[in-house]
Amino acid sequence: MSSEATYLDDILAAKRAELETVRPGNTSWQQLDALLAELPPCRDLWGALAGGHKPRAIAEFKRRSPSEGPLRESADPKHIASLYVAAGAAAISVLTDRHFDGSFEDLRTVRAAVSVPVLCKDFIISRSQIIRARQEGADAILLIVAALEPPMLRDLHNFATDLGLQCLVEAHDDHEVERAMAAGAKIVGLNSRNLQTFEVDLDNIIRYRPDVPREGFLYVGESGIQDRKDVRRLRAAGVDAILVGSVLMRSEDPGAKLAELIAP
Ligand SMILES: O=P(O)(O)OC[C@@H](O)[C@@H](O)c1c[nH]c2ccccc12
Protein backbone atom coordinates (compact mmCIF):
# COMPACT_ATOMS: atom_id res chain seq x y z
CA MET A 1 0.00 0.00 0.00
CA SER A 2 1.30 3.48 -0.83
CA SER A 3 2.34 5.84 1.92
CA GLU A 4 0.37 8.76 0.45
CA ALA A 5 -3.06 9.16 1.96
CA THR A 6 -5.64 8.43 -0.70
CA TYR A 7 -9.38 8.55 -1.01
CA LEU A 8 -9.44 4.82 -0.27
CA ASP A 9 -7.36 5.39 2.89
CA ASP A 10 -9.84 8.03 4.04
CA ILE A 11 -12.82 5.73 3.56
CA LEU A 12 -11.02 2.85 5.27
CA ALA A 13 -10.13 5.06 8.24
CA ALA A 14 -13.78 6.09 8.56
CA LYS A 15 -14.78 2.43 8.32
CA ARG A 16 -12.37 1.44 11.11
CA ALA A 17 -13.73 4.20 13.33
CA GLU A 18 -17.32 3.10 12.62
CA LEU A 19 -16.48 -0.51 13.44
CA GLU A 20 -14.93 0.48 16.74
CA THR A 21 -18.22 1.92 17.90
CA VAL A 22 -19.98 -1.35 17.05
CA ARG A 23 -17.76 -3.66 19.13
CA PRO A 24 -19.21 -6.88 17.74
CA GLY A 25 -17.02 -9.17 19.83
CA ASN A 26 -16.16 -12.62 18.58
CA THR A 27 -18.91 -14.73 17.12
CA SER A 28 -18.31 -18.43 17.71
CA TRP A 29 -18.77 -20.98 14.94
CA GLN A 30 -21.67 -22.40 16.93
CA GLN A 31 -23.37 -19.02 16.93
CA LEU A 32 -22.63 -18.64 13.23
CA ASP A 33 -24.10 -22.04 12.40
CA ALA A 34 -27.27 -21.14 14.30
CA LEU A 35 -27.45 -17.84 12.43
CA LEU A 36 -26.89 -19.48 9.05
CA ALA A 37 -29.62 -22.03 9.71
CA GLU A 38 -32.10 -19.15 9.96
CA LEU A 39 -31.03 -17.44 6.74
CA PRO A 40 -32.08 -18.26 3.18
CA PRO A 41 -29.33 -19.71 0.98
CA CYS A 42 -27.33 -17.32 -1.17
CA ARG A 43 -28.16 -16.93 -4.84
CA ASP A 44 -25.43 -18.04 -7.23
CA LEU A 45 -23.47 -15.09 -8.67
CA TRP A 46 -21.08 -17.33 -10.57
CA GLY A 47 -23.98 -19.12 -12.26
CA ALA A 48 -25.64 -15.81 -13.13
CA LEU A 49 -22.48 -14.48 -14.79
CA ALA A 50 -21.18 -17.65 -16.42
CA GLY A 51 -23.89 -18.42 -18.95
CA GLY A 52 -25.62 -16.59 -21.78
CA HIS A 53 -24.66 -13.74 -24.01
CA LYS A 54 -21.47 -11.98 -22.93
CA PRO A 55 -20.77 -9.69 -21.30
CA ARG A 56 -23.32 -10.28 -18.56
CA ALA A 57 -24.26 -7.17 -16.61
CA ILE A 58 -24.04 -6.42 -12.91
CA ALA A 59 -26.13 -3.26 -12.69
CA GLU A 60 -25.44 -1.03 -9.73
CA PHE A 61 -27.74 0.94 -7.45
CA LYS A 62 -25.76 3.99 -6.30
CA ARG A 63 -27.29 7.27 -5.11
CA ARG A 64 -24.09 9.30 -5.24
CA SER A 65 -20.34 8.77 -5.32
CA PRO A 66 -17.24 10.64 -4.17
CA SER A 67 -16.01 10.75 -7.76
CA GLU A 68 -19.28 11.66 -9.53
CA GLY A 69 -21.23 13.55 -6.86
CA PRO A 70 -25.01 13.18 -6.74
CA LEU A 71 -26.46 10.71 -9.25
CA ARG A 72 -30.06 9.99 -8.24
CA GLU A 73 -30.28 10.77 -4.56
CA SER A 74 -33.92 10.00 -3.82
CA ALA A 75 -34.13 6.97 -6.11
CA ASP A 76 -36.42 4.10 -5.14
CA PRO A 77 -34.27 0.95 -4.99
CA LYS A 78 -37.19 -1.39 -5.63
CA HIS A 79 -38.17 0.48 -8.77
CA ILE A 80 -34.66 0.79 -10.16
CA ALA A 81 -33.78 -2.84 -9.40
CA SER A 82 -36.93 -4.03 -11.17
CA LEU A 83 -36.07 -1.94 -14.22
CA TYR A 84 -32.56 -3.42 -14.26
CA VAL A 85 -33.82 -7.00 -14.11
CA ALA A 86 -36.45 -6.40 -16.79
CA ALA A 87 -33.67 -5.02 -18.99
CA GLY A 88 -31.58 -8.18 -18.55
CA ALA A 89 -29.30 -7.57 -15.57
CA ALA A 90 -27.71 -10.84 -14.42
CA ALA A 91 -27.08 -9.46 -10.93
CA ILE A 92 -27.46 -6.23 -8.98
CA SER A 93 -24.84 -4.40 -6.95
CA VAL A 94 -25.99 -2.18 -4.09
CA LEU A 95 -23.77 0.40 -2.40
CA THR A 96 -24.14 0.13 1.37
CA ASP A 97 -21.37 2.52 2.43
CA ARG A 98 -22.46 5.92 3.72
CA HIS A 99 -19.98 7.86 1.55
CA PHE A 100 -22.28 6.82 -1.28
CA ASP A 101 -25.47 7.46 0.73
CA GLY A 102 -25.89 3.72 0.72
CA SER A 103 -27.48 1.56 3.41
CA PHE A 104 -28.35 -2.00 4.30
CA GLU A 105 -31.96 -0.95 3.95
CA ASP A 106 -31.33 -0.40 0.24
CA LEU A 107 -29.72 -3.85 0.06
CA ARG A 108 -32.68 -5.52 1.77
CA THR A 109 -35.17 -3.69 -0.43
CA VAL A 110 -33.40 -4.77 -3.60
CA ARG A 111 -32.98 -8.37 -2.41
CA ALA A 112 -36.71 -8.61 -1.76
CA ALA A 113 -37.66 -7.00 -5.08
CA VAL A 114 -35.72 -9.26 -7.47
CA SER A 115 -34.69 -12.89 -7.86
CA VAL A 116 -31.18 -12.33 -9.25
CA PRO A 117 -28.09 -12.36 -6.96
CA VAL A 118 -27.37 -9.16 -5.04
CA LEU A 119 -23.81 -7.96 -4.40
CA CYS A 120 -23.09 -5.95 -1.26
CA LYS A 121 -20.79 -3.12 -2.33
CA ASP A 122 -18.86 -1.86 0.65
CA PHE A 123 -15.34 -1.46 1.99
CA ILE A 124 -14.96 -4.71 3.86
CA ILE A 125 -12.04 -4.99 6.26
CA SER A 126 -13.42 -7.31 8.96
CA ARG A 127 -15.29 -10.55 9.55
CA SER A 128 -18.03 -8.70 11.42
CA GLN A 129 -18.93 -6.78 8.25
CA ILE A 130 -19.20 -10.06 6.35
CA ILE A 131 -21.55 -11.51 8.96
CA ARG A 132 -23.66 -8.36 8.76
CA ALA A 133 -23.78 -8.47 4.95
CA ARG A 134 -24.90 -12.12 5.05
CA GLN A 135 -27.58 -11.30 7.65
CA GLU A 136 -28.85 -8.39 5.60
CA GLY A 137 -29.39 -10.59 2.56
CA ALA A 138 -26.25 -10.23 0.46
CA ASP A 139 -25.55 -13.10 -1.95
CA ALA A 140 -22.05 -11.86 -2.71
CA ILE A 141 -19.61 -9.27 -1.43
CA LEU A 142 -16.87 -7.10 -2.86
CA LEU A 143 -13.33 -7.47 -1.54
CA ILE A 144 -10.84 -4.80 -2.61
CA VAL A 145 -7.25 -6.03 -2.95
CA ALA A 146 -5.84 -2.52 -2.39
CA ALA A 147 -7.63 -2.34 0.97
CA LEU A 148 -6.33 -5.59 2.44
CA GLU A 149 -2.96 -7.12 3.20
CA PRO A 150 -2.60 -10.56 1.55
CA PRO A 151 -3.22 -12.70 4.69
CA MET A 152 -6.33 -10.67 5.53
CA LEU A 153 -7.63 -10.87 1.95
CA ARG A 154 -7.27 -14.63 2.04
CA ASP A 155 -8.88 -14.88 5.49
CA LEU A 156 -11.88 -12.76 4.53
CA HIS A 157 -12.29 -14.60 1.23
CA ASN A 158 -12.32 -17.95 3.05
CA PHE A 159 -14.61 -16.67 5.77
CA ALA A 160 -17.16 -15.27 3.29
CA THR A 161 -17.06 -18.52 1.32
CA ASP A 162 -17.74 -20.48 4.53
CA LEU A 163 -20.84 -18.35 5.08
CA GLY A 164 -22.07 -19.19 1.58
CA LEU A 165 -21.19 -15.83 0.04
CA GLN A 166 -19.38 -15.49 -3.26
CA CYS A 167 -16.73 -12.78 -3.64
CA LEU A 168 -15.99 -10.35 -6.40
CA VAL A 169 -12.34 -9.53 -5.77
CA GLU A 170 -11.32 -6.17 -7.15
CA ALA A 171 -7.91 -5.39 -8.62
CA HIS A 172 -6.46 -2.34 -10.37
CA ASP A 173 -3.42 -3.82 -12.09
CA ASP A 174 -1.57 -7.06 -12.81
CA HIS A 175 0.02 -7.25 -9.35
CA GLU A 176 -3.36 -6.96 -7.69
CA VAL A 177 -4.86 -9.53 -10.08
CA GLU A 178 -2.16 -11.93 -8.95
CA ARG A 179 -2.90 -11.19 -5.29
CA ALA A 180 -6.62 -11.74 -5.90
CA MET A 181 -6.01 -15.17 -7.40
CA ALA A 182 -3.49 -16.09 -4.72
CA ALA A 183 -6.22 -15.39 -2.15
CA GLY A 184 -8.51 -17.85 -3.90
CA ALA A 185 -10.60 -15.47 -6.01
CA LYS A 186 -12.59 -17.07 -8.81
CA ILE A 187 -14.47 -13.91 -9.79
CA VAL A 188 -11.91 -11.21 -10.46
CA GLY A 189 -12.89 -7.59 -11.13
CA LEU A 190 -10.64 -5.07 -12.81
CA ASN A 191 -11.59 -1.57 -11.70
CA SER A 192 -10.72 0.90 -14.44
CA ARG A 193 -11.06 3.82 -12.01
CA ASN A 194 -7.79 4.96 -10.44
CA LEU A 195 -8.45 5.38 -6.73
CA GLN A 196 -6.15 8.38 -6.40
CA THR A 197 -7.06 10.44 -9.45
CA PHE A 198 -10.56 8.99 -10.08
CA GLU A 199 -9.49 8.79 -13.73
CA VAL A 200 -11.04 6.00 -15.72
CA ASP A 201 -9.10 3.99 -18.29
CA LEU A 202 -11.06 1.14 -19.86
CA ASP A 203 -7.86 0.01 -21.57
CA ASN A 204 -6.76 -1.34 -18.19
CA ILE A 205 -9.64 -3.82 -18.27
CA ILE A 206 -8.47 -5.01 -21.68
CA ARG A 207 -4.77 -4.87 -20.75
CA TYR A 208 -5.05 -7.26 -17.80
CA ARG A 209 -7.59 -9.68 -19.33
CA PRO A 210 -4.85 -12.19 -20.24
CA ASP A 211 -3.75 -12.36 -16.58
CA VAL A 212 -6.91 -14.25 -15.63
CA PRO A 213 -7.39 -17.73 -17.14
CA ARG A 214 -10.59 -18.21 -19.14
CA GLU A 215 -11.29 -21.59 -17.57
CA GLY A 216 -12.40 -21.70 -13.96
CA PHE A 217 -12.44 -17.93 -13.50
CA LEU A 218 -14.69 -15.03 -14.40
CA TYR A 219 -13.33 -11.62 -15.36
CA VAL A 220 -15.46 -8.56 -14.61
CA GLY A 221 -14.77 -5.12 -16.11
CA GLU A 222 -15.66 -2.44 -13.56
CA SER A 223 -16.35 1.30 -13.72
CA GLY A 224 -16.51 4.04 -16.32
CA ILE A 225 -18.56 2.19 -18.92
CA GLN A 226 -20.58 4.75 -20.87
CA ASP A 227 -21.94 3.41 -24.13
CA ARG A 228 -22.33 0.54 -26.57
CA LYS A 229 -18.96 1.24 -28.08
CA ASP A 230 -17.30 0.61 -24.69
CA VAL A 231 -19.23 -2.61 -24.22
CA ARG A 232 -18.35 -3.78 -27.72
CA ARG A 233 -14.63 -3.31 -27.00
CA LEU A 234 -14.86 -5.20 -23.72
CA ARG A 235 -16.84 -7.99 -25.37
CA ALA A 236 -14.21 -8.33 -28.10
CA ALA A 237 -11.52 -8.55 -25.40
CA GLY A 238 -13.30 -11.50 -23.79
CA VAL A 239 -14.64 -9.79 -20.67
CA ASP A 240 -17.23 -12.05 -19.01
CA ALA A 241 -19.23 -9.39 -17.21
CA ILE A 242 -19.42 -5.64 -16.69
CA LEU A 243 -20.18 -3.70 -13.53
CA VAL A 244 -21.96 -0.50 -14.44
CA GLY A 245 -23.57 2.13 -12.25
CA SER A 246 -23.26 5.86 -12.81
CA VAL A 247 -24.38 5.98 -16.42
CA LEU A 248 -27.52 4.02 -15.51
CA MET A 249 -28.34 5.95 -12.34
CA ARG A 250 -27.97 9.25 -14.20
CA SER A 251 -30.07 8.15 -17.12
CA GLU A 252 -33.67 9.29 -17.48
CA ASP A 253 -34.58 5.66 -18.14
CA PRO A 254 -32.06 3.35 -16.40
CA GLY A 255 -33.69 0.18 -17.80
CA ALA A 256 -33.61 1.42 -21.39
CA LYS A 257 -30.00 2.52 -20.97
CA LEU A 258 -28.96 -0.89 -19.65
CA ALA A 259 -30.83 -2.70 -22.44
CA GLU A 260 -29.08 -0.48 -24.98
CA LEU A 261 -25.65 -1.19 -23.46
CA ILE A 262 -25.95 -4.96 -23.48
CA ALA A 263 -27.96 -5.48 -26.67
CA PRO A 264 -26.23 -8.06 -28.91
O1 LIG B 1 -20.42 4.02 -11.65
P1 LIG B 1 -19.51 3.29 -12.57
O2 LIG B 1 -18.37 4.12 -13.08
O3 LIG B 1 -20.26 2.60 -13.67
O4 LIG B 1 -18.80 2.14 -11.69
C1 LIG B 1 -19.53 1.13 -11.04
C2 LIG B 1 -18.62 0.40 -10.03
O5 LIG B 1 -17.59 -0.22 -10.75
C3 LIG B 1 -18.06 1.37 -8.99
O6 LIG B 1 -19.13 1.89 -8.28
C4 LIG B 1 -17.08 0.72 -8.04
C5 LIG B 1 -16.15 -0.21 -8.36
N1 LIG B 1 -15.46 -0.58 -7.28
C6 LIG B 1 -15.92 0.11 -6.21
C7 LIG B 1 -15.53 0.05 -4.86
C8 LIG B 1 -16.23 0.82 -3.98
C9 LIG B 1 -17.23 1.68 -4.39
C10 LIG B 1 -17.62 1.75 -5.72
C11 LIG B 1 -16.96 0.94 -6.64
The ligand as an SDF file (V2000), in Angstrom:
LIG
                    3D

 19 20  0  0  0  0  0  0  0  0999 V2000
  -20.4220    4.0170  -11.6470 O   0  0  0  0  0  0  0  0  0  0  0  0
  -19.5090    3.2920  -12.5700 P   0  0  0  0  0  0  0  0  0  0  0  0
  -18.3700    4.1160  -13.0830 O   0  0  0  0  0  0  0  0  0  0  0  0
  -20.2620    2.5950  -13.6700 O   0  0  0  0  0  0  0  0  0  0  0  0
  -18.7960    2.1390  -11.6910 O   0  0  0  0  0  0  0  0  0  0  0  0
  -19.5310    1.1280  -11.0410 C   0  0  0  0  0  0  0  0  0  0  0  0
  -18.6240    0.4010  -10.0290 C   0  0  0  0  0  0  0  0  0  0  0  0
  -17.5870   -0.2200  -10.7480 O   0  0  0  0  0  0  0  0  0  0  0  0
  -18.0570    1.3740   -8.9880 C   0  0  0  0  0  0  0  0  0  0  0  0
  -19.1260    1.8900   -8.2750 O   0  0  0  0  0  0  0  0  0  0  0  0
  -17.0820    0.7180   -8.0420 C   0  0  0  0  0  0  0  0  0  0  0  0
  -16.1510   -0.2120   -8.3580 C   0  0  0  0  0  0  0  0  0  0  0  0
  -15.4590   -0.5780   -7.2750 N   0  0  0  0  0  0  0  0  0  0  0  0
  -15.9160    0.1050   -6.2110 C   0  0  0  0  0  0  0  0  0  0  0  0
  -15.5310    0.0500   -4.8590 C   0  0  0  0  0  0  0  0  0  0  0  0
  -16.2330    0.8200   -3.9770 C   0  0  0  0  0  0  0  0  0  0  0  0
  -17.2340    1.6800   -4.3900 C   0  0  0  0  0  0  0  0  0  0  0  0
  -17.6210    1.7470   -5.7230 C   0  0  0  0  0  0  0  0  0  0  0  0
  -16.9600    0.9440   -6.6420 C   0  0  0  0  0  0  0  0  0  0  0  0
  1  2  2  0
  2  3  1  0
  2  4  1  0
  2  5  1  0
  5  6  1  0
  6  7  1  0
  7  8  1  0
  7  9  1  0
  9 10  1  0
  9 11  1  0
 11 12  2  0
 11 19  1  0
 12 13  1  0
 13 14  1  0
 14 15  1  0
 14 19  2  0
 15 16  2  0
 16 17  1  0
 17 18  2  0
 18 19  1  0
M  END
$$$$
